[in-house]
Amino acid sequence: MVELMIVTLIIGILMATSVAIYGVYTTRAHVAEGLAMLGRHKLALTEYHASQRHWPVDNQAAGLPEADAFQRDAVDGIAVLPEGRIEVRYNVRAGDGTLVFQGHSQAGSVTWTCEGGTLAAIYRPRQCR
């Protein structure tokens, strides 16, 4: 009888930890949705910078629709910010925060790095931690 109680306890502990890990995993999957949507913005800012020699100040200047036009299941919008930054705004399904990506222009090419935001570290992709 005691052995059965111990086995039940172990199964309960394993189930509790797996449910918590699954929740983090699904939230990270929702965060990936916003990262997949970034390509259009990165391209628009890179082209703008190549032709104008400075960064656009907002979505309109970059030739993109307003930030709210990019709403999806887990994304509230994607906004172009001054100085070559792009902000991905997530809703509750993806941790209810933001990630900010910064464009860096050097020798005629542009690279992008993740440089902030309010999204909890546990939900951030590896390059943003």
N, CA, C and O atoms as CSV, one atom per row, in Angstrom:
chain,resi,resn,atom,element,x,y,z
A,1,MET,N,N,0.809,-1.197,0.000
A,1,MET,CA,C,0.000,0.000,0.000
A,1,MET,C,C,0.854,1.264,0.000
A,1,MET,O,O,0.553,2.232,-0.700
A,2,VAL,N,N,1.919,1.242,0.791
A,2,VAL,CA,C,2.812,2.388,0.858
A,2,VAL,C,C,3.485,2.604,-0.502
A,2,VAL,O,O,3.667,3.739,-0.941
A,3,GLU,N,N,3.855,1.490,-1.167
A,3,GLU,CA,C,4.484,1.597,-2.478
A,3,GLU,C,C,3.557,2.278,-3.479
A,3,GLU,O,O,4.017,3.082,-4.291
A,4,LEU,N,N,2.282,1.978,-3.437
A,4,LEU,CA,C,1.305,2.582,-4.332
A,4,LEU,C,C,1.183,4.086,-4.070
A,4,LEU,O,O,1.051,4.871,-5.009
A,5,MET,N,N,1.226,4.482,-2.813
A,5,MET,CA,C,1.157,5.902,-2.469
A,5,MET,C,C,2.406,6.648,-2.964
A,5,MET,O,O,2.307,7.780,-3.437
A,6,ILE,N,N,3.557,6.024,-2.856
A,6,ILE,CA,C,4.795,6.646,-3.323
A,6,ILE,C,C,4.762,6.810,-4.839
A,6,ILE,O,O,5.131,7.862,-5.363
A,7,VAL,N,N,4.324,5.780,-5.535
A,7,VAL,CA,C,4.216,5.854,-7.000
A,7,VAL,C,C,3.229,6.953,-7.402
A,7,VAL,O,O,3.495,7.711,-8.335
A,8,THR,N,N,2.118,7.042,-6.721
A,8,THR,CA,C,1.126,8.086,-7.013
A,8,THR,C,C,1.721,9.474,-6.763
A,8,THR,O,O,1.486,10.392,-7.548
A,9,LEU,N,N,2.468,9.635,-5.707
A,9,LEU,CA,C,3.115,10.903,-5.402
A,9,LEU,C,C,4.119,11.283,-6.497
A,9,LEU,O,O,4.147,12.429,-6.944
A,10,ILE,N,N,4.926,10.335,-6.920
A,10,ILE,CA,C,5.920,10.599,-7.969
A,10,ILE,C,C,5.224,10.992,-9.274
A,10,ILE,O,O,5.651,11.934,-9.943
A,11,ILE,N,N,4.174,10.290,-9.633
A,11,ILE,CA,C,3.424,10.621,-10.856
A,11,ILE,C,C,2.828,12.022,-10.747
A,11,ILE,O,O,2.846,12.780,-11.717
A,12,GLY,N,N,2.309,12.363,-9.595
A,12,GLY,CA,C,1.745,13.702,-9.395
A,12,GLY,C,C,2.783,14.798,-9.559
A,12,GLY,O,O,2.511,15.826,-10.179
A,13,ILE,N,N,3.968,14.586,-9.007
A,13,ILE,CA,C,5.049,15.573,-9.121
A,13,ILE,C,C,5.479,15.715,-10.582
A,13,ILE,O,O,5.668,16.827,-11.075
A,14,LEU,N,N,5.630,14.594,-11.261
A,14,LEU,CA,C,6.019,14.642,-12.674
A,14,LEU,C,C,4.979,15.367,-13.525
A,14,LEU,O,O,5.336,16.137,-14.417
A,15,MET,N,N,3.714,15.129,-13.260
A,15,MET,CA,C,2.648,15.789,-14.024
A,15,MET,C,C,2.637,17.293,-13.747
A,15,MET,O,O,2.445,18.084,-14.671
A,16,ALA,N,N,2.837,17.693,-12.510
A,16,ALA,CA,C,2.828,19.114,-12.168
A,16,ALA,C,C,3.956,19.859,-12.875
A,16,ALA,O,O,3.745,20.954,-13.396
A,17,THR,N,N,5.155,19.273,-12.895
A,17,THR,CA,C,6.267,19.948,-13.570
A,17,THR,C,C,6.099,19.938,-15.084
A,17,THR,O,O,6.480,20.904,-15.744
A,18,SER,N,N,5.547,18.887,-15.644
A,18,SER,CA,C,5.379,18.844,-17.100
A,18,SER,C,C,4.334,19.848,-17.572
A,18,SER,O,O,4.477,20.403,-18.661
A,19,VAL,N,N,3.298,20.096,-16.794
A,19,VAL,CA,C,2.293,21.100,-17.159
A,19,VAL,C,C,2.928,22.489,-17.156
A,19,VAL,O,O,2.652,23.282,-18.056
A,20,ALA,N,N,3.757,22.799,-16.189
A,20,ALA,CA,C,4.426,24.099,-16.133
A,20,ALA,C,C,5.384,24.261,-17.308
A,20,ALA,O,O,5.430,25.328,-17.920
A,21,ILE,N,N,6.139,23.233,-17.630
A,21,ILE,CA,C,7.078,23.296,-18.751
A,21,ILE,C,C,6.320,23.447,-20.063
A,21,ILE,O,O,6.761,24.189,-20.942
A,22,TYR,N,N,5.191,22.762,-20.216
A,22,TYR,CA,C,4.390,22.881,-21.431
A,22,TYR,C,C,3.864,24.305,-21.602
A,22,TYR,O,O,3.804,24.805,-22.725
A,23,GLY,N,N,3.487,24.956,-20.520
A,23,GLY,CA,C,3.002,26.338,-20.595
A,23,GLY,C,C,4.075,27.280,-21.116
A,23,GLY,O,O,3.788,28.150,-21.938
A,24,VAL,N,N,5.303,27.120,-20.652
A,24,VAL,CA,C,6.419,27.945,-21.129
A,24,VAL,C,C,6.681,27.649,-22.601
A,24,VAL,O,O,6.926,28.563,-23.388
A,25,TYR,N,N,6.631,26.383,-22.968
A,25,TYR,CA,C,6.872,25.985,-24.354
A,25,TYR,C,C,5.842,26.609,-25.298
A,25,TYR,O,O,6.219,27.125,-26.351
A,26,THR,N,N,4.567,26.576,-24.953
A,26,THR,CA,C,3.543,27.147,-25.828
A,26,THR,C,C,3.672,28.667,-25.908
A,26,THR,O,O,3.436,29.241,-26.971
A,27,THR,N,N,4.037,29.326,-24.828
A,27,THR,CA,C,4.236,30.772,-24.866
A,27,THR,C,C,5.409,31.121,-25.770
A,27,THR,O,O,5.333,32.088,-26.529
A,28,ARG,N,N,6.484,30.359,-25.703
A,28,ARG,CA,C,7.626,30.598,-26.589
A,28,ARG,C,C,7.239,30.393,-28.051
A,28,ARG,O,O,7.724,31.110,-28.927
A,29,ALA,N,N,6.378,29.432,-28.318
A,29,ALA,CA,C,5.908,29.220,-29.694
A,29,ALA,C,C,5.139,30.432,-30.192
A,29,ALA,O,O,5.259,30.803,-31.360
A,30,HIS,N,N,4.354,31.052,-29.327
A,30,HIS,CA,C,3.623,32.268,-29.706
A,30,HIS,C,C,4.585,33.437,-29.942
A,30,HIS,O,O,4.350,34.260,-30.827
A,31,VAL,N,N,5.653,33.515,-29.167
A,31,VAL,CA,C,6.659,34.556,-29.368
A,31,VAL,C,C,7.308,34.383,-30.745
A,31,VAL,O,O,7.604,35.371,-31.418
A,32,ALA,N,N,7.527,33.149,-31.162
A,32,ALA,CA,C,8.132,32.880,-32.470
A,32,ALA,C,C,7.271,33.421,-33.606
A,32,ALA,O,O,7.792,33.767,-34.667
A,33,GLU,N,N,5.961,33.497,-33.395
A,33,GLU,CA,C,5.070,34.057,-34.407
A,33,GLU,C,C,5.465,35.497,-34.741
A,33,GLU,O,O,5.504,35.875,-35.912
A,34,GLY,N,N,5.755,36.289,-33.726
A,34,GLY,CA,C,6.175,37.670,-33.946
A,34,GLY,C,C,7.525,37.758,-34.641
A,34,GLY,O,O,7.739,38.637,-35.477
A,35,LEU,N,N,8.436,36.854,-34.303
A,35,LEU,CA,C,9.747,36.851,-34.939
A,35,LEU,C,C,9.632,36.521,-36.420
A,35,LEU,O,O,10.358,37.074,-37.246
A,36,ALA,N,N,8.718,35.618,-36.751
A,36,ALA,CA,C,8.516,35.257,-38.152
A,36,ALA,C,C,7.956,36.429,-38.956
A,36,ALA,O,O,8.194,36.514,-40.161
A,37,MET,N,N,7.229,37.317,-38.321
A,37,MET,CA,C,6.633,38.464,-38.999
A,37,MET,C,C,7.624,39.618,-39.202
A,37,MET,O,O,7.310,40.566,-39.922
A,38,LEU,N,N,8.785,39.560,-38.598
A,38,LEU,CA,C,9.752,40.655,-38.641
A,38,LEU,C,C,10.416,40.866,-39.997
A,38,LEU,O,O,10.897,41.963,-40.277
A,39,GLY,N,N,10.451,39.863,-40.826
A,39,GLY,CA,C,11.176,39.941,-42.087
A,39,GLY,C,C,10.772,41.124,-42.947
A,39,GLY,O,O,11.632,41.814,-43.494
A,40,ARG,N,N,9.490,41.365,-43.072
A,40,ARG,CA,C,8.993,42.478,-43.883
A,40,ARG,C,C,9.509,43.816,-43.357
A,40,ARG,O,O,9.891,44.689,-44.137
A,41,HIS,N,N,9.518,43.973,-42.051
A,41,HIS,CA,C,9.965,45.220,-41.433
A,41,HIS,C,C,11.480,45.406,-41.596
A,41,HIS,O,O,11.944,46.497,-41.929
A,42,LYS,N,N,12.233,44.345,-41.361
A,42,LYS,CA,C,13.683,44.434,-41.506
A,42,LYS,C,C,14.053,44.822,-42.934
A,42,LYS,O,O,14.925,45.665,-43.147
A,43,LEU,N,N,13.397,44.213,-43.901
A,43,LEU,CA,C,13.666,44.530,-45.298
A,43,LEU,C,C,13.318,45.983,-45.619
A,43,LEU,O,O,14.100,46.679,-46.267
A,44,ALA,N,N,12.149,46.444,-45.170
A,44,ALA,CA,C,11.722,47.818,-45.435
A,44,ALA,C,C,12.708,48.830,-44.821
A,44,ALA,O,O,13.057,49.820,-45.465
A,45,LEU,N,N,13.151,48.584,-43.593
A,45,LEU,CA,C,14.087,49.510,-42.948
A,45,LEU,C,C,15.466,49.459,-43.599
A,45,LEU,O,O,16.130,50.486,-43.745
A,46,THR,N,N,15.887,48.271,-43.987
A,46,THR,CA,C,17.187,48.134,-44.653
A,46,THR,C,C,17.184,48.883,-45.987
A,46,THR,O,O,18.137,49.596,-46.299
A,47,GLU,N,N,16.124,48.724,-46.767
A,47,GLU,CA,C,16.028,49.426,-48.051
A,47,GLU,C,C,15.940,50.936,-47.853
A,47,GLU,O,O,16.569,51.698,-48.587
A,48,TYR,N,N,15.171,51.362,-46.873
A,48,TYR,CA,C,15.052,52.793,-46.589
A,48,TYR,C,C,16.417,53.375,-46.220
A,48,TYR,O,O,16.817,54.424,-46.724
A,49,HIS,N,N,17.115,52.680,-45.337
A,49,HIS,CA,C,18.424,53.169,-44.892
A,49,HIS,C,C,19.419,53.203,-46.051
A,49,HIS,O,O,20.232,54.123,-46.141
A,50,ALA,N,N,19.361,52.215,-46.930
A,50,ALA,CA,C,20.284,52.176,-48.068
A,50,ALA,C,C,20.053,53.351,-49.017
A,50,ALA,O,O,21.004,53.889,-49.583
A,51,SER,N,N,18.797,53.748,-49.192
A,51,SER,CA,C,18.503,54.829,-50.135
A,51,SER,C,C,18.549,56.220,-49.498
A,51,SER,O,O,18.906,57.187,-50.171
A,52,GLN,N,N,18.197,56.339,-48.223
A,52,GLN,CA,C,18.101,57.648,-47.570
A,52,GLN,C,C,19.287,57.979,-46.661
A,52,GLN,O,O,19.472,59.133,-46.275
A,53,ARG,N,N,20.080,56.975,-46.324
A,53,ARG,CA,C,21.230,57.139,-45.434
A,53,ARG,C,C,20.856,57.509,-44.000
A,53,ARG,O,O,21.693,58.004,-43.245
A,54,HIS,N,N,19.630,57.275,-43.636
A,54,HIS,CA,C,19.188,57.399,-42.241
A,54,HIS,C,C,17.987,56.476,-42.064
A,54,HIS,O,O,17.460,55.934,-43.035
A,55,TRP,N,N,17.564,56.303,-40.823
A,55,TRP,CA,C,16.474,55.380,-40.513
A,55,TRP,C,C,15.122,56.096,-40.576
A,55,TRP,O,O,15.049,57.290,-40.286
A,56,PRO,N,N,14.057,55.391,-40.947
A,56,PRO,CA,C,12.724,55.996,-40.884
A,56,PRO,C,C,12.297,56.180,-39.434
A,56,PRO,O,O,12.807,55.502,-38.542
A,57,VAL,N,N,11.363,57.096,-39.201
A,57,VAL,CA,C,10.936,57.378,-37.826
A,57,VAL,C,C,9.708,56.590,-37.403
A,57,VAL,O,O,9.429,56.474,-36.210
A,58,ASP,N,N,8.966,56.043,-38.368
A,58,ASP,CA,C,7.759,55.272,-38.026
A,58,ASP,C,C,7.380,54.361,-39.192
A,58,ASP,O,O,8.052,54.338,-40.223
A,59,ASN,N,N,6.295,53.613,-39.010
A,59,ASN,CA,C,5.841,52.671,-40.037
A,59,ASN,C,C,5.552,53.376,-41.354
A,59,ASN,O,O,5.943,52.898,-42.419
A,60,GLN,N,N,4.872,54.504,-41.282
A,60,GLN,CA,C,4.481,55.227,-42.492
A,60,GLN,C,C,5.712,55.668,-43.295
A,60,GLN,O,O,5.747,55.504,-44.515
A,61,ALA,N,N,6.700,56.215,-42.628
A,61,ALA,CA,C,7.912,56.646,-43.317
A,61,ALA,C,C,8.632,55.473,-43.978
A,61,ALA,O,O,9.267,55.640,-45.019
A,62,ALA,N,N,8.532,54.289,-43.376
A,62,ALA,CA,C,9.164,53.089,-43.926
A,62,ALA,C,C,8.341,52.455,-45.036
A,62,ALA,O,O,8.770,51.474,-45.644
A,63,GLY,N,N,7.152,53.011,-45.308
A,63,GLY,CA,C,6.284,52.448,-46.339
A,63,GLY,C,C,5.514,51.224,-45.879
A,63,GLY,O,O,5.127,50.386,-46.692
A,64,LEU,N,N,5.291,51.121,-44.579
A,64,LEU,CA,C,4.574,49.984,-43.994
A,64,LEU,C,C,3.238,50.449,-43.431
A,64,LEU,O,O,3.092,51.616,-43.067
A,65,PRO,N,N,2.254,49.539,-43.355
A,65,PRO,CA,C,0.992,49.891,-42.684
A,65,PRO,C,C,1.236,50.197,-41.202
A,65,PRO,O,O,2.301,49.894,-40.663
A,66,GLU,N,N,0.254,50.790,-40.565
A,66,GLU,CA,C,0.348,51.098,-39.133
A,66,GLU,C,C,0.620,49.827,-38.331
A,66,GLU,O,O,0.333,48.720,-38.788
A,67,ALA,N,N,1.174,49.996,-37.137
A,67,ALA,CA,C,1.575,48.865,-36.295
A,67,ALA,C,C,0.423,47.901,-36.028
A,67,ALA,O,O,0.620,46.686,-36.016
A,68,ASP,N,N,-0.772,48.432,-35.815
A,68,ASP,CA,C,-1.924,47.583,-35.493
A,68,ASP,C,C,-2.348,46.684,-36.653
A,68,ASP,O,O,-3.070,45.709,-36.447
A,69,ALA,N,N,-1.909,47.001,-37.860
A,69,ALA,CA,C,-2.260,46.179,-39.028
A,69,ALA,C,C,-1.584,44.819,-38.979
A,69,ALA,O,O,-1.941,43.920,-39.740
A,70,PHE,N,N,-0.622,44.666,-38.099
A,70,PHE,CA,C,0.121,43.415,-38.009
A,70,PHE,C,C,-0.338,42.550,-36.836
A,70,PHE,O,O,0.444,41.747,-36.327
A,71,GLN,N,N,-1.567,42.694,-36.406
A,71,GLN,CA,C,-2.103,41.885,-35.310
A,71,GLN,C,C,-2.324,40.447,-35.775
A,71,GLN,O,O,-2.828,40.202,-36.871
A,72,ARG,N,N,-1.943,39.521,-34.934
A,72,ARG,CA,C,-2.175,38.094,-35.154
A,72,ARG,C,C,-2.602,37.493,-33.823
A,72,ARG,O,O,-2.934,38.217,-32.885
A,73,ASP,N,N,-2.592,36.169,-33.748
A,73,ASP,CA,C,-3.046,35.485,-32.533
A,73,ASP,C,C,-2.321,35.964,-31.282
A,73,ASP,O,O,-2.954,36.199,-30.252
A,74,ALA,N,N,-1.000,36.109,-31.360
A,74,ALA,CA,C,-0.220,36.459,-30.179
A,74,ALA,C,C,0.461,37.815,-30.297
A,74,ALA,O,O,1.108,38.268,-29.353
A,75,VAL,N,N,0.321,38.461,-31.444
A,75,VAL,CA,C,1.002,39.737,-31.690
A,75,VAL,C,C,-0.027,40.858,-31.747
A,75,VAL,O,O,-1.014,40.769,-32.478
A,76,ASP,N,N,0.209,41.918,-30.969
A,76,ASP,CA,C,-0.666,43.093,-30.990
A,76,ASP,C,C,-0.255,44.091,-32.059
A,76,ASP,O,O,-1.071,44.912,-32.478
A,77,GLY,N,N,0.979,44.041,-32.502
A,77,GLY,CA,C,1.436,44.946,-33.545
A,77,GLY,C,C,2.943,44.969,-33.633
A,77,GLY,O,O,3.651,44.513,-32.735
A,78,ILE,N,N,3.425,45.523,-34.762
A,78,ILE,CA,C,4.860,45.683,-34.959
A,78,ILE,C,C,5.087,47.122,-35.392
A,78,ILE,O,O,4.584,47.556,-36.428
A,79,ALA,N,N,5.848,47.856,-34.593
A,79,ALA,CA,C,6.040,49.285,-34.822
A,79,ALA,C,C,7.495,49.604,-35.163
A,79,ALA,O,O,8.429,49.082,-34.555
A,80,VAL,N,N,7.653,50.476,-36.154
A,80,VAL,CA,C,8.965,51.030,-36.463
A,80,VAL,C,C,9.181,52.216,-35.526
A,80,VAL,O,O,8.338,53.109,-35.438
A,81,LEU,N,N,10.308,52.217,-34.834
A,81,LEU,CA,C,10.668,53.297,-33.915
A,81,LEU,C,C,11.852,54.072,-34.495
A,81,LEU,O,O,12.563,53.555,-35.356
A,82,PRO,N,N,12.067,55.287,-34.039
A,82,PRO,CA,C,13.212,56.055,-34.536
A,82,PRO,C,C,14.544,55.338,-34.289
A,82,PRO,O,O,14.653,54.458,-33.435
A,83,GLU,N,N,15.538,55.741,-35.058
A,83,GLU,CA,C,16.914,55.257,-34.907
A,83,GLU,C,C,17.076,53.775,-35.242
A,83,GLU,O,O,17.921,53.097,-34.656
A,84,GLY,N,N,16.275,53.270,-36.178
A,84,GLY,CA,C,16.459,51.909,-36.664
A,84,GLY,C,C,15.993,50.811,-35.750
A,84,GLY,O,O,16.560,49.718,-35.748
A,85,ARG,N,N,14.962,51.086,-34.966
A,85,ARG,CA,C,14.445,50.074,-34.041
A,85,ARG,C,C,13.081,49.571,-34.502
A,85,ARG,O,O,12.296,50.307,-35.099
A,86,ILE,N,N,12.819,48.308,-34.211
A,86,ILE,CA,C,11.520,47.687,-34.478
A,86,ILE,C,C,11.038,47.069,-33.174
A,86,ILE,O,O,11.771,46.332,-32.514
A,87,GLU,N,N,9.795,47.376,-32.808
A,87,GLU,CA,C,9.222,46.850,-31.568
A,87,GLU,C,C,8.091,45.892,-31.903
A,87,GLU,O,O,7.135,46.254,-32.590
A,88,VAL,N,N,8.211,44.663,-31.410
A,88,VAL,CA,C,7.151,43.664,-31.549
A,88,VAL,C,C,6.368,43.668,-30.248
A,88,VAL,O,O,6.928,43.441,-29.176
A,89,ARG,N,N,5.055,43.933,-30.349
A,89,ARG,CA,C,4.195,43.988,-29.156
A,89,ARG,C,C,3.375,42.701,-29.071
A,89,ARG,O,O,2.616,42.366,-29.981
A,90,TYR,N,N,3.545,41.997,-27.967
A,90,TYR,CA,C,2.857,40.716,-27.751
A,90,TYR,C,C,1.688,40.888,-26.797
A,90,TYR,O,O,1.716,41.737,-25.906
A,91,ASN,N,N,0.650,40.066,-26.995
A,91,ASN,CA,C,-0.488,40.069,-26.089
A,91,ASN,C,C,-0.290,38.998,-25.014
A,91,ASN,O,O,0.796,38.431,-24.891
A,92,VAL,N,N,-1.318,38.730,-24.255
A,92,VAL,CA,C,-1.236,37.807,-23.114
A,92,VAL,C,C,-0.820,36.401,-23.536
A,92,VAL,O,O,-0.145,35.707,-22.776
A,93,ARG,N,N,-1.209,35.970,-24.726
A,93,ARG,CA,C,-0.862,34.613,-25.179
A,93,ARG,C,C,0.644,34.412,-25.306
A,93,ARG,O,O,1.134,33.284,-25.247
A,94,ALA,N,N,1.375,35.511,-25.482
A,94,ALA,CA,C,2.823,35.413,-25.660
A,94,ALA,C,C,3.583,36.162,-24.575
A,94,ALA,O,O,4.685,36.651,-24.825
A,95,GLY,N,N,3.029,36.260,-23.404
A,95,GLY,CA,C,3.747,36.845,-22.287
A,95,GLY,C,C,3.490,38.314,-22.042
A,95,GLY,O,O,4.046,38.880,-21.100
A,96,ASP,N,N,2.663,38.954,-22.861
A,96,ASP,CA,C,2.230,40.350,-22.641
A,96,ASP,C,C,3.414,41.297,-22.444
A,96,ASP,O,O,3.534,41.954,-21.409
A,97,GLY,N,N,4.279,41.357,-23.445
A,97,GLY,CA,C,5.438,42.237,-23.372
A,97,GLY,C,C,5.880,42.660,-24.760
A,97,GLY,O,O,5.135,42.517,-25.729
A,98,THR,N,N,7.082,43.176,-24.851
A,98,THR,CA,C,7.636,43.627,-26.124
A,98,THR,C,C,9.050,43.104,-26.309
A,98,THR,O,O,9.737,42.774,-25.343
A,99,LEU,N,N,9.471,43.032,-27.562
A,99,LEU,CA,C,10.864,42.792,-27.921
A,99,LEU,C,C,11.270,43.914,-28.858
A,99,LEU,O,O,10.499,44.290,-29.741
A,100,VAL,N,N,12.461,44.451,-28.683
A,100,VAL,CA,C,12.949,45.536,-29.529
A,100,VAL,C,C,14.190,45.053,-30.272
A,100,VAL,O,O,15.132,44.530,-29.676
A,101,PHE,N,N,14.165,45.243,-31.599
A,101,PHE,CA,C,15.289,44.873,-32.449
A,101,PHE,C,C,15.924,46.140,-32.995
A,101,PHE,O,O,15.228,47.085,-33.366
A,102,GLN,N,N,17.246,46.154,-33.042
A,102,GLN,CA,C,18.003,47.334,-33.463
A,102,GLN,C,C,18.781,47.015,-34.731
A,102,GLN,O,O,19.486,46.009,-34.805
A,103,GLY,N,N,18.645,47.885,-35.727
A,103,GLY,CA,C,19.433,47.763,-36.940
A,103,GLY,C,C,20.772,48.450,-36.775
A,103,GLY,O,O,20.855,49.535,-36.200
A,104,HIS,N,N,21.829,47.814,-37.284
A,104,HIS,CA,C,23.180,48.365,-37.221
A,104,HIS,C,C,23.726,48.418,-38.639
A,104,HIS,O,O,23.846,47.387,-39.301
A,105,SER,N,N,24.055,49.610,-39.104
A,105,SER,CA,C,24.587,49.794,-40.448
A,105,SER,C,C,26.093,49.952,-40.382
A,105,SER,O,O,26.614,50.809,-39.668
A,106,GLN,N,N,26.792,49.102,-41.148
A,106,GLN,CA,C,28.239,49.184,-41.164
A,106,GLN,C,C,28.735,48.711,-42.526
A,106,GLN,O,O,28.415,47.609,-42.974
A,107,ALA,N,N,29.514,49.555,-43.167
A,107,ALA,CA,C,30.122,49.232,-44.463
A,107,ALA,C,C,29.075,48.829,-45.499
A,107,ALA,O,O,29.302,47.916,-46.292
A,108,GLY,N,N,27.944,49.500,-45.492
A,108,GLY,CA,C,26.917,49.264,-46.500
A,108,GLY,C,C,25.991,48.090,-46.244
A,108,GLY,O,O,25.115,47.814,-47.064
A,109,SER,N,N,26.157,47.398,-45.138
A,109,SER,CA,C,25.238,46.300,-44.823
A,109,SER,C,C,24.578,46.567,-43.472
A,109,SER,O,O,25.094,47.310,-42.638
A,110,VAL,N,N,23.433,45.942,-43.289
A,110,VAL,CA,C,22.672,46.124,-42.053
A,110,VAL,C,C,22.540,44.784,-41.352
A,110,VAL,O,O,22.177,43.784,-41.970
A,111,THR,N,N,22.834,44.767,-40.068
A,111,THR,CA,C,22.609,43.582,-39.238
A,111,THR,C,C,21.609,43.947,-38.149
A,111,THR,O,O,21.449,45.120,-37.812
A,112,TRP,N,N,20.948,42.951,-37.607
A,112,TRP,CA,C,19.903,43.172,-36.600
A,112,TRP,C,C,20.228,42.419,-35.331
A,112,TRP,O,O,20.651,41.263,-35.362
A,113,THR,N,N,20.021,43.098,-34.205
A,113,THR,CA,C,20.201,42.470,-32.898
A,113,THR,C,C,18.980,42.758,-32.031
A,113,THR,O,O,18.296,43.767,-32.200
A,114,CYS,N,N,18.732,41.858,-31.114
A,114,CYS,CA,C,17.655,42.051,-30.148
A,114,CYS,C,C,18.240,42.850,-28.990
A,114,CYS,O,O,19.226,42.438,-28.380
A,115,GLU,N,N,17.622,44.006,-28.688
A,115,GLU,CA,C,18.238,44.902,-27.711
A,115,GLU,C,C,17.286,45.396,-26.643
A,115,GLU,O,O,17.399,46.546,-26.219
A,116,GLY,N,N,16.380,44.601,-26.206
A,116,GLY,CA,C,15.545,45.051,-25.100
A,116,GLY,C,C,14.098,44.646,-25.247
A,116,GLY,O,O,13.751,43.724,-25.986
A,117,GLY,N,N,13.264,45.368,-24.518
A,117,GLY,CA,C,11.849,45.059,-24.464
A,117,GLY,C,C,11.449,44.641,-23.065
A,117,GLY,O,O,12.280,44.539,-22.162
A,118,THR,N,N,10.165,44.403,-22.906
A,118,THR,CA,C,9.636,44.086,-21.584
A,118,THR,C,C,9.232,42.622,-21.419
A,118,THR,O,O,8.768,42.235,-20.346
A,119,LEU,N,N,9.397,41.815,-22.440
A,119,LEU,CA,C,9.018,40.405,-22.363
A,119,LEU,C,C,9.899,39.681,-21.345
A,119,LEU,O,O,11.115,39.869,-21.315
A,120,ALA,N,N,9.272,38.858,-20.518
A,120,ALA,CA,C,10.014,38.121,-19.480
A,120,ALA,C,C,11.098,37.255,-20.115
A,120,ALA,O,O,10.897,36.685,-21.187
A,121,ALA,N,N,12.231,37.162,-19.457
A,121,ALA,CA,C,13.388,36.436,-19.990
A,121,ALA,C,C,13.075,34.983,-20.307
A,121,ALA,O,O,13.629,34.431,-21.257
A,122,ILE,N,N,12.210,34.359,-19.543
A,122,ILE,CA,C,11.890,32.948,-19.758
A,122,ILE,C,C,11.208,32.717,-21.109
A,122,ILE,O,O,11.285,31.614,-21.651
A,123,TYR,N,N,10.545,33.729,-21.660
A,123,TYR,CA,C,9.837,33.596,-22.933
A,123,TYR,C,C,10.644,34.097,-24.125
A,123,TYR,O,O,10.259,33.866,-25.271
A,124,ARG,N,N,11.750,34.776,-23.873
A,124,ARG,CA,C,12.538,35.357,-24.959
A,124,ARG,C,C,13.270,34.282,-25.746
A,124,ARG,O,O,13.671,33.261,-25.186
A,125,PRO,N,N,13.446,34.507,-27.040
A,125,PRO,CA,C,14.296,33.595,-27.803
A,125,PRO,C,C,15.747,33.721,-27.350
A,125,PRO,O,O,16.117,34.704,-26.708
A,126,ARG,N,N,16.544,32.751,-27.676
A,126,ARG,CA,C,17.920,32.693,-27.194
A,126,ARG,C,C,18.710,33.957,-27.518
A,126,ARG,O,O,19.478,34.430,-26.680
A,127,GLN,N,N,18.536,34.521,-28.733
A,127,GLN,CA,C,19.305,35.703,-29.120
A,127,GLN,C,C,18.885,36.958,-28.366
A,127,GLN,O,O,19.544,37.991,-28.481
A,128,CYS,N,N,17.809,36.891,-27.603
A,128,CYS,CA,C,17.301,38.066,-26.877
A,128,CYS,C,C,17.501,37.974,-25.372
A,128,CYS,O,O,17.069,38.869,-24.646
A,129,ARG,N,N,18.134,36.936,-24.893
A,129,ARG,CA,C,18.318,36.790,-23.441
A,129,ARG,C,C,19.560,37.470,-22.967
A,129,ARG,O,O,19.862,37.442,-21.773
